Amino acid sequence: MEPKSTVFHGCANICCCPLENVAFSQVLHARSGGDVEIMGLMQGKVQANTFVVMDAFALPVEGTETRVNAQQEGNEYMVAYSRIIEDVGRPEHVVGWYHSHPGYGCWLSGIDVSTQLQN
């Protein structure tokens, strides 16, 4: 199956392969949180100037109605996961994160924008 691509103005290309699987797992994860925010990571690789997102998965984080706190357990999980995929020789890496805004639709909050500008 050929990956589906989207080009965002002023940004690198982003490609989800296959888009339906990645988006579906993120939507299911977000809905599972109900009124509480959730957070997950996107796994993939970089090819030229394109992020190729191949999978998305939940993080063990504590959420509230208005924020997600990736405290020690979440941070340790991310580090352990990154080491394991490297140890087994997977070509994919963590290429990004996502989280929900229950009841507000899809948008970037001021905090989200600030976080992205720092990283």
C-alpha positions in Angstrom: 0.0 0.0 0.0 1.4 3.4 -0.9 1.6 5.9 2.0 -0.7 8.9 1.9 1.0 12.3 2.2 0.0 15.7 3.4 2.1 18.9 3.0 1.6 21.5 5.7 2.4 25.1 4.8 5.9 26.0 6.1 6.5 22.5 7.6 8.2 19.3 6.5 6.1 16.7 4.8 4.2 14.3 7.0 3.2 10.9 5.8 1.2 8.3 7.6 1.6 4.8 6.4 -1.1 3.6 6.1 -3.1 6.7 7.3 -6.2 4.8 8.2 -4.4 2.6 10.8 -2.5 5.3 12.5 -5.4 7.7 12.6 -7.8 5.0 13.8 -5.5 3.9 16.7 -5.2 7.6 17.8 -8.9 8.2 17.6 -9.7 5.0 19.5 -7.1 6.0 22.2 -8.6 9.5 22.5 -12.1 8.2 22.8 -11.0 5.7 25.5 -10.1 8.6 27.7 -13.6 9.9 27.9 -13.5 13.4 29.5 -9.8 13.0 30.5 -6.9 13.9 28.2 -4.7 11.1 26.9 -1.2 11.1 25.4 0.6 8.8 23.0 3.7 8.6 20.8 4.0 8.3 17.1 6.5 5.8 15.8 8.2 6.1 12.4 11.2 7.3 10.5 12.5 10.3 8.7 13.1 10.1 5.0 14.7 13.2 3.4 12.4 16.0 4.7 9.4 13.7 5.5 8.3 12.3 8.8 6.9 8.8 8.0 4.5 7.9 10.8 3.9 4.2 10.9 2.2 3.6 14.2 0.8 5.3 17.3 0.5 4.0 20.8 -0.8 5.0 24.2 1.5 6.2 27.0 0.8 5.4 30.7 0.2 9.0 31.8 -2.1 10.7 34.2 -4.6 13.0 32.6 -7.2 15.5 33.8 -10.0 17.3 31.9 -7.5 20.0 30.9 -4.0 18.5 30.8 -1.8 15.4 30.6 1.1 14.9 33.1 3.8 12.6 31.8 5.4 12.1 35.2 8.1 9.6 36.1 6.2 6.5 34.9 5.5 8.0 31.5 9.1 9.3 31.1 10.5 5.9 32.1 8.2 4.1 29.7 9.3 6.4 26.8 13.0 5.8 27.6 12.6 2.1 27.9 10.6 1.9 24.7 13.2 3.8 22.8 16.0 1.5 24.0 14.1 -1.6 23.2 13.3 -0.6 19.6 17.0 0.3 19.2 18.2 -3.0 20.8 16.1 -5.2 18.5 17.2 -3.2 15.4 13.9 -1.7 14.4 14.4 1.1 11.8 11.5 3.1 13.3 12.0 5.7 16.1 9.7 7.9 18.1 9.0 10.8 15.8 6.3 12.7 17.7 3.6 12.8 20.3 -0.1 13.5 20.4 -2.7 14.2 23.0 -6.4 14.9 23.2 -8.6 17.9 24.0 -11.8 16.2 25.1 -14.8 18.2 24.0 -12.8 20.9 22.2 -12.1 19.2 18.8 -8.7 19.2 17.1 -6.5 22.2 17.8 -3.2 23.3 19.3 -3.4 25.1 22.6 -1.0 27.9 23.5 0.8 25.4 25.7 1.0 22.9 22.8 2.5 25.6 20.5 5.0 26.6 23.1 6.1 23.0 23.7 6.5 22.4 20.0 8.6 25.5 19.6 11.0 24.3 22.3 11.5 20.8 20.8 
